[in-house]
Each structure stands twice: as structure tokens, then as C-alpha cells.
Amino acid sequence: MVDTGDRGDEVWNKAQSDLSHCLDLEFLNVDELYRAAIGNPQLLQDNSAALAQCLRSKNLVAPSYTSSCYREEEQSALDLYAQEITVSNNIASAWEASRKAYTFDIDAPDVQLCFITSGIDIRAQDSTKEDENIWKVFD
């Protein structure tokens, strides 16, 4: 996210363009190389398979844990979220309920590393977190 203050659309568009250019030329290449070298040395194409492999390699899940297990847990988490939001209409409690579907602690640093290196952004599902990465261009 980019915050250019009250400087108008032209400045905002320029900041967005610069950010996009930087991401395309620098960040995305580094990100892909990092994920391949650290989190997915087998170069698995399926993000869920890469996640399951990473979790197994760090002994965070049972040796029998597969990408299918993750997909089932993910669907269960989505279902729990929907059920809780219907009952309570409270995003925070719905997010908390959905977390119970996973057989691992999604807040554990090693788990987060597995998500990052496999290209899955589980934190994008947590709408209770404020965006701490706002780029204030002119501050």
C-alpha cells in the first residue's frame, strides 16, 4: 500500500508506477530465488505440496501430512470462519475459530517460514491485522 498524502492522483500514480517497477525488476526475482533455494529445493510446482513438504521437514506435522491434508484443513478453516461470521458477525472471533482447523500453530515462526517459502500468504486471510506495511512515500 502506498500513502502519498494529499498530493493528488498524479503523484499517487507515479508512486504506484515506481513501486510496481521496483517489484517487477528486483523484488519478484529475489523472492522467487529465495523460495526456491530455502523453502522449495525440490522445485515443487504445487504450493500446497511445497508447504506440506516444508512442514514435514521441520517436524511441525506428522510424516504422513500431505498437500491433501493441508487443503482439507484450509477448507475446514474457511467453513469455520463462515459459520462463526454468520453466528457472531465478528471478524476477530471468526478468524480465531478458523485457526482451530489447522493441526499446527500458524503463528509459529517455522510455520510462517514454510508458508512464505511455499508462496502461500495465510496472513492475507486474517482481516483483524492492520496493514503494517504502508509505504509513506514522503515521510
ABEGO torsion letter per residue (X at the ends): XBBAEAAEAAAAAAAAAAAAAAAAAAAAAAAAAAAAAAABAAGBABAAAAAAAAAAAAGABBAABBAAAAAAAAAAAAAAAAAAAAAAGBAAAAAAAAAAABABBAABAAAAAAAAAAGBBAAAABAABBBAABBBAAX
